[in-house]
Amino acid sequence: MLKAVIFDLDHTLFDRHGTLRAIVPALRRAFRVNPEMSDEEIGAVWCYADDRYVYDGWSYILAYLKEKGVFVSPPEYPDYRSFIYREFARVAVPFDHTLPMLEGLKRSGLLVGLVTNGQHALQYAKLALTGLEYVFDEIVVSGDVGLEKPDREIFFYACEKLGIEPAEAVYVGDNRRNDIDGAAGAGMRTVWLKSTNPGQTGRYEPDAVIADLRELPEALKQFGIRNSELLYRNVF
């Protein structure tokens, strides 16, 4: 019987693309950016790079921005990294449906958890800015526990904190390696949110695939929810 739904944060509940577009003006103020490129053009290049290289690291994203002529004088990587940390802690764009969905899951009697890679200050800043800081029953940030996805131990730890067995949880995330392979390796059921880099492959096949979180209630029905109709009415 399903007792909990545990989520990834970036690109799953938090709109990284929306945030990147929102901080393009700050990018212009911080660095020497190509004046011939519009904010829309820079945003499009940045989001494409984020999709393609987000799982490789910010240095790859910066290299792509340099290649595409975004900068007149490219910043050094440490300066770019500091800029991203600062701006993501200042501006974080939520998906409109994220908070209602999480609250609906809780009203349906399910526990709601979060397992995210990152440092405490940055990830909690995103949660506060998106209004998600207090909605979860448990939050596990890799920087706090010395474990990082896809290590299955971080998923075991989250389940222990929630007081459930891994088989009683579903993990929802966009990264086939970190999210789907990691959670499946810990014995959890998985839902792949196929929103970024849809060509990803992994060791484990997800139990369900969705293109949008609004498809999640229907996908969860297959996992043995005691009151699936209540779930569907509550979530959206």
Secondary structure in CASP SS format (residue, H / E / C, confidence):
PFRMAT SS
TARGET T0000
AUTHOR 0000-0000-0000
METHOD secondary structure of the structure
MODEL  1
M C 1.00
L C 1.00
K C 1.00
A E 1.00
V E 1.00
I E 1.00
F E 1.00
D C 1.00
L C 1.00
D E 1.00
H C 1.00
T C 1.00
L C 1.00
F E 1.00
D C 1.00
R H 1.00
H H 1.00
G H 1.00
T H 1.00
L H 1.00
R H 1.00
A H 1.00
I C 1.00
V H 1.00
P H 1.00
A H 1.00
L H 1.00
R H 1.00
R H 1.00
A H 1.00
F C 1.00
R E 1.00
V E 1.00
N C 1.00
P C 1.00
E C 1.00
M C 1.00
S C 1.00
D H 1.00
E H 1.00
E H 1.00
I H 1.00
G H 1.00
A H 1.00
V H 1.00
W H 1.00
C H 1.00
Y H 1.00
A H 1.00
D H 1.00
D H 1.00
R H 1.00
Y H 1.00
V C 1.00
Y C 1.00
D C 1.00
G C 1.00
W H 1.00
S H 1.00
Y H 1.00
I H 1.00
L H 1.00
A H 1.00
Y H 1.00
L H 1.00
K H 1.00
E H 1.00
K C 1.00
G C 1.00
V C 1.00
F E 1.00
V E 1.00
S E 1.00
P C 1.00
P C 1.00
E C 1.00
Y H 1.00
P H 1.00
D H 1.00
Y H 1.00
R H 1.00
S H 1.00
F H 1.00
I H 1.00
Y H 1.00
R H 1.00
E H 1.00
F H 1.00
A C 1.00
R C 1.00
V C 1.00
A C 1.00
V C 1.00
P E 1.00
F C 1.00
D C 1.00
H C 1.00
T H 1.00
L H 1.00
P H 1.00
M H 1.00
L H 1.00
E H 1.00
G H 1.00
L H 1.00
K H 1.00
R H 1.00
S C 1.00
G C 1.00
L C 1.00
L E 1.00
V E 1.00
G E 1.00
L E 1.00
V E 1.00
T E 1.00
N C 1.00
G C 1.00
Q C 1.00
H H 1.00
A H 1.00
L H 1.00
Q H 1.00
Y H 1.00
A H 1.00
K H 1.00
L H 1.00
A H 1.00
L H 1.00
T C 1.00
G C 1.00
L C 1.00
E C 1.00
Y C 1.00
V C 1.00
F C 1.00
D C 1.00
E E 1.00
I E 1.00
V E 1.00
V E 1.00
S H 1.00
G H 1.00
D H 1.00
V H 1.00
G C 1.00
L C 1.00
E C 1.00
K C 1.00
P C 1.00
D C 1.00
R H 1.00
E H 1.00
I H 1.00
F H 1.00
F H 1.00
Y H 1.00
A H 1.00
C H 1.00
E H 1.00
K H 1.00
L H 1.00
G C 1.00
I C 1.00
E C 1.00
P H 1.00
A H 1.00
E H 1.00
A E 1.00
V E 1.00
Y E 1.00
V E 1.00
G E 1.00
D C 1.00
N C 1.00
R H 1.00
R H 1.00
N H 1.00
D H 1.00
I H 1.00
D H 1.00
G H 1.00
A H 1.00
A H 1.00
G H 1.00
A C 1.00
G C 1.00
M C 1.00
R E 1.00
T E 1.00
V E 1.00
W E 1.00
L E 1.00
K C 1.00
S C 1.00
T C 1.00
N C 1.00
P C 1.00
G C 1.00
Q C 1.00
T C 1.00
G C 1.00
R C 1.00
Y C 1.00
E C 1.00
P C 1.00
D C 1.00
A E 1.00
V E 1.00
I E 1.00
A C 1.00
D C 1.00
L H 1.00
R H 1.00
E H 1.00
L H 1.00
P H 1.00
E H 1.00
A H 1.00
L H 1.00
K H 1.00
Q H 1.00
F H 1.00
G C 1.00
I C 1.00
R C 1.00
N C 1.00
S H 1.00
E H 1.00
L H 1.00
L H 1.00
Y H 1.00
R H 1.00
N H 1.00
V H 1.00
F C 1.00
END
